[in-house]
Amino acid sequence: MGKLFGTSGVRGIFGKEITPELFADLGRVIATVLGNSGTVVVGRDPRLSGPVLENALVAGLLSGGCDVALAGMVPTPVLALGTKLVGAKSGAMITASHNPPEYNGLKCWNRDGMAYTPAEEEKIEELYFGRRWRTVGWDEIGTCREIDLLSRYEQVMAERVGFESTLTVVVDCGNGAASVVTPQLLRERGCKVIALNSNPDGLFPARGLEPNEKNLQVLAKTVRELGVGVGLAHDGDADRIGAVDEKGRFVGDKLLALMAAFQVKKPGDVVVTTVDASRVVEDAVEERGGRVVRVRVGDVAVAQAVVEHRAVFGGEPSGSWIFPEVHLAPDGPLAALKVVELLESTGRKLSELVDELPDYVTLREKIACPNERKGEVMRKVEELLPREAKGEISTADGVRVDAESGWVLVRPSGTEPYIRVTAEAEDEAGAKELLRRAAGVVESVVKKK
Ligand code: MG
């Protein structure tokens, strides 16, 4: 059977893998899975292909007998939480998250506001590839209305995340969906907000969308030159967060560790993170009496583990963070609020908190590899890598080798044509050496046809 879903929904380039025809079919399939009745909430990020795909998906849903509530341009977490709040049967978000503007995709949410599980995605794939869907007669076609999820979301945040702050926060929304939420949420709590790139623009002209060090240089410079509290950033659909401290340093896995530890309120509290996160997460969480559970990469795996272990937090190095006390979707604007709450509650500067944590050097590299060759390349890597980076091998997700000097992880991206390599050691030279060896193995395998 063919595959539609990657680690985070359906994803591809508009006009190639992603077409209105596909979305109309997916609308019919989703309606069929839902029993040709009930309401589906549909949202989209600011991509230029959003409206055409929305129209196609809605046509499919309506002709399959579902009613549609149109949320318009909203962050993914607003759509996910909204699905649960309005009692819809399902939510459908048209987004390609952090991918470049020519991409688009679909991510589905169930009535609990949780991302579709692999089993739910397989059901859709089965019906789609078997072309087994049911459409209804003219007198059973669904109805379509508009719905305001933003104000409902803001209300929940006001009720659930209560604090006041006079901190100055520079927010870089990358012209994505967060533009309509995060600056406002922070201002409502008293923060002085300087908003960069906070007008939605489907061309994403300002920067790459992943909230990583490379893409947040303007944010870092702005925060450093203003000498203000903190800089926060999001990806295109605002389910991720990135941050720079008041010195303009990108914070990365140490921010994940600080937040994970902040969420631990009593001994034994569980935090979920992924196999590619720094050891600093264990260091920070265990000091507070908490416990870390590691799972495979991807927010669906994290969400499932959060439920299974009744965790107090789930977070990935990518900046995709789940706060189960509010809801089960990764939420960038909520993460922004929580970072400011953390700073308020400690009364410390972010740089001070960061500098107290142990220094590991975590390096990441991505190596281009066509999607169709990933399986074959990974099989070779599994064979060759342990010889290069001596240590204990684990294949829970990709290939990870734990060596004395640190660890290295090689895994194929679920959303893009890359193989990702992560290496961590106690110093720069050690991490570079591990990364060089592992990347060398991957490159040589990719080159050899
Ligand atoms: Mg995203």
Residues whose N, C-alpha, C, O or C-beta is under 5 A from the ligand:
A	BS01	MG	S97 H98 D235 D237 A238 D239 R240
